[in-house]
Amino acid sequence: MKYQAMFGRYQPWHKGHQWLLDELIDDNPEYGVWIGVRNIFPDKDNPYHPNDVIKGIRRWLRKNRAYAYHKVRVTLIPDIEGIHYGRKVGWNIIEHIPPDEIGQVSATKIREKNEKIAANYGKKDDAIPAGPLANGVNLAEEGVSDRDG
């Protein structure tokens, strides 16, 4: 099977990533999709361990895109700084332009909201569950997932 690739940190996996995955599945159903999660050490901007990101994406796929689960590979990749090529190498680099409501999704803003909610509830950001909280914020709807995804 041939694959289309999408590489990233996915800190966290959110609606923008979901949109791109759907585009790849819908535009070329004969291909699989390879989601490469960059192997980066957790820090303030990357609070989730890459192995937890992989588990979370796989869990999201099983729950939300079960029909395509068998076509999507989620693996760890090196922390790639750039992709370079010297001539036509047999594959394409394709930019997908999301609609405005998806293009404005920001993982940075999601992480900041996660930090504020965690501070209000006295929890570490890696322990916040996906789902409704007392203040009505639903992290799952915001694209924020729990420590395992």
GULUM-138412 format. One record per residue (C-alpha): x, y, z. Coordinates in pm, 1 decimal, always signed. Layout:
BEGIN
<node><u>X</u><v>Y</v><w>Z</w></node>
...
REM end
This chain:
BEGIN
<node><u>+0.0</u><v>+0.0</v><w>+0.0</w></node>
<node><u>+120.0</u><v>+351.0</v><w>-78.7</w></node>
<node><u>+98.3</u><v>+612.7</v><w>+195.6</w></node>
<node><u>+45.1</u><v>+983.6</v><w>+226.6</w></node>
<node><u>+239.4</u><v>+1130.6</v><w>+518.0</w></node>
<node><u>+166.0</u><v>+1394.7</v><w>+775.7</w></node>
<node><u>+441.3</u><v>+1469.0</v><w>+1026.9</w></node>
<node><u>+414.5</u><v>+1680.2</v><w>+1338.6</w></node>
<node><u>+436.7</u><v>+1714.5</v><w>+1714.7</w></node>
<node><u>+59.2</u><v>+1692.2</v><w>+1773.8</w></node>
<node><u>+86.3</u><v>+1874.9</v><w>+2108.4</w></node>
<node><u>-206.4</u><v>+1808.5</v><w>+2137.6</w></node>
<node><u>-390.5</u><v>+1633.0</v><w>+1853.4</w></node>
<node><u>-668.1</u><v>+1877.7</v><w>+1762.5</w></node>
<node><u>-939.1</u><v>+1962.0</v><w>+1507.7</w></node>
<node><u>-687.6</u><v>+2098.4</v><w>+1256.2</w></node>
<node><u>-498.0</u><v>+1768.4</v><w>+1251.9</w></node>
<node><u>-826.7</u><v>+1579.9</v><w>+1231.1</w></node>
<node><u>-930.9</u><v>+1794.2</v><w>+932.9</w></node>
<node><u>-606.1</u><v>+1721.6</v><w>+746.3</w></node>
<node><u>-635.7</u><v>+1348.6</v><w>+812.5</w></node>
<node><u>-993.4</u><v>+1351.5</v><w>+680.5</w></node>
<node><u>-875.6</u><v>+1538.2</v><w>+368.5</w></node>
<node><u>-609.5</u><v>+1276.4</v><w>+300.1</w></node>
<node><u>-849.6</u><v>+986.0</v><w>+356.5</w></node>
<node><u>-1127.9</u><v>+1141.6</v><w>+146.5</w></node>
<node><u>-911.2</u><v>+1271.4</v><w>-141.1</w></node>
<node><u>-722.2</u><v>+946.2</v><w>-198.7</w></node>
<node><u>-909.9</u><v>+653.6</v><w>-44.4</w></node>
<node><u>-682.6</u><v>+405.2</v><w>-221.9</w></node>
<node><u>-384.6</u><v>+520.6</v><w>-10.6</w></node>
<node><u>-307.3</u><v>+481.1</v><w>+355.3</w></node>
<node><u>-200.8</u><v>+767.4</v><w>+580.0</w></node>
<node><u>+121.0</u><v>+767.1</v><w>+780.8</w></node>
<node><u>+112.5</u><v>+995.8</v><w>+1083.9</w></node>
<node><u>+469.1</u><v>+1051.3</v><w>+1201.4</w></node>
<node><u>+496.7</u><v>+1185.1</v><w>+1555.8</w></node>
<node><u>+824.0</u><v>+1371.0</v><w>+1611.9</w></node>
<node><u>+1037.4</u><v>+1221.3</v><w>+1887.5</w></node>
<node><u>+1084.9</u><v>+1526.4</v><w>+2107.5</w></node>
<node><u>+1160.1</u><v>+1555.8</v><w>+2475.9</w></node>
<node><u>+861.8</u><v>+1700.5</v><w>+2668.7</w></node>
<node><u>+893.7</u><v>+2065.9</v><w>+2772.5</w></node>
<node><u>+663.4</u><v>+2365.4</v><w>+2824.8</w></node>
<node><u>+570.6</u><v>+2383.6</v><w>+2455.0</w></node>
<node><u>+552.0</u><v>+2005.9</v><w>+2414.9</w></node>
<node><u>+393.6</u><v>+1879.6</v><w>+2737.4</w></node>
<node><u>+301.5</u><v>+1535.0</v><w>+2610.6</w></node>
<node><u>+550.4</u><v>+1251.3</v><w>+2570.9</w></node>
<node><u>+556.6</u><v>+1132.8</v><w>+2205.2</w></node>
<node><u>+456.2</u><v>+778.7</v><w>+2305.4</w></node>
<node><u>+150.2</u><v>+919.4</v><w>+2483.5</w></node>
<node><u>+67.2</u><v>+1126.2</v><w>+2174.6</w></node>
<node><u>+79.5</u><v>+810.0</v><w>+1961.4</w></node>
<node><u>-148.7</u><v>+623.1</v><w>+2204.7</w></node>
<node><u>-390.6</u><v>+915.5</v><w>+2208.8</w></node>
<node><u>-408.7</u><v>+944.7</v><w>+1830.5</w></node>
<node><u>-465.2</u><v>+569.2</v><w>+1797.4</w></node>
<node><u>-739.8</u><v>+582.2</v><w>+2060.1</w></node>
<node><u>-900.2</u><v>+879.2</v><w>+1882.0</w></node>
<node><u>-884.6</u><v>+689.1</v><w>+1551.0</w></node>
<node><u>-1051.9</u><v>+379.8</v><w>+1698.4</w></node>
<node><u>-1327.2</u><v>+592.0</v><w>+1848.5</w></node>
<node><u>-1382.1</u><v>+846.7</v><w>+1570.3</w></node>
<node><u>-1250.4</u><v>+699.1</v><w>+1243.1</w></node>
<node><u>-1283.6</u><v>+324.1</v><w>+1301.0</w></node>
<node><u>-1367.5</u><v>+271.9</v><w>+931.9</w></node>
<node><u>-1018.6</u><v>+398.7</v><w>+838.6</w></node>
<node><u>-819.9</u><v>+265.8</v><w>+1136.2</w></node>
<node><u>-663.9</u><v>-14.6</v><w>+929.5</w></node>
<node><u>-534.8</u><v>+240.4</v><w>+674.0</w></node>
<node><u>-364.5</u><v>+475.6</v><w>+919.9</w></node>
<node><u>-18.9</u><v>+409.4</v><w>+1067.0</w></node>
<node><u>+93.6</u><v>+617.3</v><w>+1362.9</w></node>
<node><u>+463.8</u><v>+589.9</v><w>+1442.1</w></node>
<node><u>+747.4</u><v>+772.4</v><w>+1610.7</w></node>
<node><u>+986.2</u><v>+953.7</v><w>+1373.7</w></node>
<node><u>+1312.8</u><v>+1139.9</v><w>+1440.6</w></node>
<node><u>+1289.0</u><v>+1509.5</v><w>+1524.7</w></node>
<node><u>+1314.5</u><v>+1623.5</v><w>+1162.4</w></node>
<node><u>+1437.6</u><v>+1980.8</v><w>+1112.3</w></node>
<node><u>+1371.0</u><v>+1995.6</v><w>+738.2</w></node>
<node><u>+1290.0</u><v>+1793.9</v><w>+428.4</w></node>
<node><u>+1527.6</u><v>+1851.4</v><w>+137.6</w></node>
<node><u>+1547.2</u><v>+1704.6</v><w>-209.9</w></node>
<node><u>+1756.9</u><v>+1774.7</v><w>-516.9</w></node>
<node><u>+1528.9</u><v>+1661.0</v><w>-798.9</w></node>
<node><u>+1199.5</u><v>+1485.7</v><w>-862.7</w></node>
<node><u>+1211.6</u><v>+1192.1</v><w>-622.5</w></node>
<node><u>+883.1</u><v>+1017.6</v><w>-703.9</w></node>
<node><u>+653.1</u><v>+1184.4</v><w>-453.6</w></node>
<node><u>+478.0</u><v>+1516.5</v><w>-407.4</w></node>
<node><u>+481.7</u><v>+1780.8</v><w>-139.1</w></node>
<node><u>+122.9</u><v>+1906.2</v><w>-117.5</w></node>
<node><u>-12.0</u><v>+2192.2</v><w>+91.8</w></node>
<node><u>-372.0</u><v>+2167.4</v><w>+210.2</w></node>
<node><u>-539.0</u><v>+2498.5</v><w>+292.8</w></node>
<node><u>-794.1</u><v>+2450.6</v><w>+570.8</w></node>
<node><u>-1113.0</u><v>+2654.5</v><w>+599.2</w></node>
<node><u>-1081.8</u><v>+2959.5</v><w>+826.4</w></node>
<node><u>-1242.3</u><v>+2797.2</v><w>+1131.2</w></node>
<node><u>-990.2</u><v>+2511.7</v><w>+1115.0</w></node>
<node><u>-692.0</u><v>+2724.0</v><w>+1010.0</w></node>
<node><u>-734.1</u><v>+2933.2</v><w>+1324.9</w></node>
<node><u>-699.7</u><v>+2632.7</v><w>+1558.7</w></node>
<node><u>-385.4</u><v>+2678.7</v><w>+1765.2</w></node>
<node><u>-223.7</u><v>+2407.2</v><w>+1974.1</w></node>
<node><u>-44.1</u><v>+2684.0</v><w>+2164.9</w></node>
<node><u>-379.1</u><v>+2833.5</v><w>+2268.6</w></node>
<node><u>-509.2</u><v>+2487.7</v><w>+2360.2</w></node>
<node><u>-202.8</u><v>+2425.7</v><w>+2579.3</w></node>
<node><u>-242.8</u><v>+2768.6</v><w>+2743.4</w></node>
<node><u>-610.6</u><v>+2698.5</v><w>+2816.6</w></node>
<node><u>-509.7</u><v>+2357.9</v><w>+2952.8</w></node>
<node><u>-255.5</u><v>+2524.9</v><w>+3188.0</w></node>
<node><u>-512.3</u><v>+2777.6</v><w>+3314.5</w></node>
<node><u>-772.4</u><v>+2508.8</v><w>+3378.3</w></node>
<node><u>-512.9</u><v>+2292.5</v><w>+3552.2</w></node>
<node><u>-412.8</u><v>+2581.7</v><w>+3778.7</w></node>
<node><u>-778.5</u><v>+2645.6</v><w>+3867.5</w></node>
<node><u>-831.5</u><v>+2282.9</v><w>+3959.6</w></node>
<node><u>-492.3</u><v>+2224.7</v><w>+4121.8</w></node>
<node><u>-404.7</u><v>+1952.1</v><w>+3874.3</w></node>
<node><u>-102.3</u><v>+1900.6</v><w>+3655.3</w></node>
<node><u>-182.9</u><v>+1959.7</v><w>+3287.4</w></node>
<node><u>-96.3</u><v>+1598.9</v><w>+3209.4</w></node>
<node><u>-368.5</u><v>+1477.6</v><w>+3447.5</w></node>
<node><u>-663.9</u><v>+1674.1</v><w>+3310.3</w></node>
<node><u>-926.0</u><v>+1438.8</v><w>+3169.6</w></node>
<node><u>-1090.8</u><v>+1498.3</v><w>+2834.6</w></node>
<node><u>-1456.0</u><v>+1586.1</v><w>+2881.3</w></node>
<node><u>-1669.1</u><v>+1843.0</v><w>+3059.5</w></node>
<node><u>-1528.0</u><v>+2013.1</v><w>+3367.1</w></node>
<node><u>-1714.0</u><v>+2205.1</v><w>+3635.7</w></node>
<node><u>-1674.3</u><v>+2538.0</v><w>+3455.7</w></node>
<node><u>-1840.0</u><v>+2399.9</v><w>+3140.9</w></node>
<node><u>-1522.7</u><v>+2376.7</v><w>+2933.4</w></node>
<node><u>-1510.2</u><v>+2052.4</v><w>+2740.7</w></node>
<node><u>-1146.8</u><v>+1980.3</v><w>+2660.8</w></node>
<node><u>-1240.6</u><v>+1710.1</v><w>+2410.4</w></node>
<node><u>-1445.0</u><v>+1964.6</v><w>+2212.4</w></node>
<node><u>-1156.3</u><v>+2209.9</v><w>+2228.2</w></node>
<node><u>-925.2</u><v>+1946.1</v><w>+2089.1</w></node>
<node><u>-742.6</u><v>+1896.1</v><w>+2418.6</w></node>
<node><u>-692.1</u><v>+1537.5</v><w>+2514.4</w></node>
<node><u>-586.6</u><v>+1367.5</v><w>+2832.8</w></node>
<node><u>-231.0</u><v>+1248.9</v><w>+2906.0</w></node>
<node><u>-284.1</u><v>+931.5</v><w>+2703.2</w></node>
<node><u>-435.6</u><v>+1116.9</v><w>+2414.1</w></node>
REM end
